[in-house]
Amino acid sequence: MKKLRSPYRAKLFKNGGSQALRLPKDCRFAGSEVMVHREGSRLIVEPLQRRWTSEFLDVFVGPPDRVLSERRPSGKLEREALDL
């Protein structure tokens, strides 16, 4: 994406029930989705970065080994026999 030298005027139009923004060629994004958010009266449009954060990935890894070792009993568990 090129750095813009001056602001561009862009056209707004209706696309189904949504409002759409026609971007000039120099302002186009790669891909098919972007992140959009507001800052006051400004609308910020940014490339969508599909990177997993380490915090998100940690959810699937499980607890650290030290936590598991603290939870494991040191000996064999005694259990009552089942009456079948």
CYANA upper distance limits for C-alpha pairs under 8 A (distance plus 0.5 A):
  1 MET  CA     26 ASP  CA      7.66
  1 MET  CA     27 CYS  CA      7.34
  1 MET  CA     28 ARG  CA      7.71
  1 MET  CA     29 PHE  CA      7.61
  2 LYS  CA     26 ASP  CA      6.96
  2 LYS  CA     27 CYS  CA      7.89
  4 LEU  CA     26 ASP  CA      8.12
  4 LEU  CA     27 CYS  CA      8.44
  8 TYR  CA     24 PRO  CA      8.00
 10 ALA  CA     21 LEU  CA      7.36
 10 ALA  CA     22 ARG  CA      6.47
 10 ALA  CA     23 LEU  CA      6.47
 10 ALA  CA     24 PRO  CA      7.30
 11 LYS  CA     21 LEU  CA      6.44
 11 LYS  CA     22 ARG  CA      5.85
 11 LYS  CA     23 LEU  CA      8.04
 12 LEU  CA     19 GLN  CA      7.31
 12 LEU  CA     20 ALA  CA      6.15
 12 LEU  CA     21 LEU  CA      5.18
 12 LEU  CA     22 ARG  CA      6.80
 13 PHE  CA     19 GLN  CA      6.26
 13 PHE  CA     20 ALA  CA      5.79
 13 PHE  CA     21 LEU  CA      6.97
 13 PHE  CA     22 ARG  CA      8.17
 14 LYS  CA     18 SER  CA      6.27
 14 LYS  CA     19 GLN  CA      5.16
 14 LYS  CA     20 ALA  CA      6.38
 15 ASN  CA     19 GLN  CA      6.48
 15 ASN  CA     20 ALA  CA      6.65
 23 LEU  CA     27 CYS  CA      6.39
 23 LEU  CA     28 ARG  CA      6.73
 24 PRO  CA     28 ARG  CA      7.26
 29 PHE  CA     34 VAL  CA      8.32
 29 PHE  CA     47 PRO  CA      7.10
 30 ALA  CA     47 PRO  CA      8.11
 33 GLU  CA     47 PRO  CA      7.94
 33 GLU  CA     48 LEU  CA      6.78
 34 VAL  CA     45 VAL  CA      6.98
 34 VAL  CA     46 GLU  CA      6.15
 34 VAL  CA     47 PRO  CA      5.36
 34 VAL  CA     48 LEU  CA      5.20
 35 MET  CA     45 VAL  CA      6.23
 35 MET  CA     46 GLU  CA      5.65
 35 MET  CA     47 PRO  CA      6.66
 35 MET  CA     48 LEU  CA      5.98
 36 VAL  CA     43 LEU  CA      7.48
 36 VAL  CA     44 ILE  CA      6.09
 36 VAL  CA     45 VAL  CA      5.14
 36 VAL  CA     46 GLU  CA      6.98
 37 HIS  CA     43 LEU  CA      6.43
 37 HIS  CA     44 ILE  CA      5.79
 37 HIS  CA     45 VAL  CA      7.31
 38 ARG  CA     42 ARG  CA      6.19
 38 ARG  CA     43 LEU  CA      5.15
 38 ARG  CA     44 ILE  CA      6.39
 39 GLU  CA     43 LEU  CA      6.93
 39 GLU  CA     44 ILE  CA      7.64
 52 TRP  CA     56 PHE  CA      6.94
 52 TRP  CA     57 LEU  CA      7.19
 53 THR  CA     57 LEU  CA      6.90
 54 SER  CA     58 ASP  CA      6.54
 55 GLU  CA     59 VAL  CA      7.40
 56 PHE  CA     60 PHE  CA      8.15
 57 LEU  CA     61 VAL  CA      7.22
 58 ASP  CA     62 GLY  CA      7.22
 63 PRO  CA     67 VAL  CA      6.74
 63 PRO  CA     68 LEU  CA      7.36
 64 PRO  CA     68 LEU  CA      7.25
 65 ASP  CA     69 SER  CA      6.63
 66 ARG  CA     70 GLU  CA      6.85
 67 VAL  CA     71 ARG  CA      7.03
 68 LEU  CA     72 ARG  CA      6.84
 73 PRO  CA     77 LEU  CA      8.14
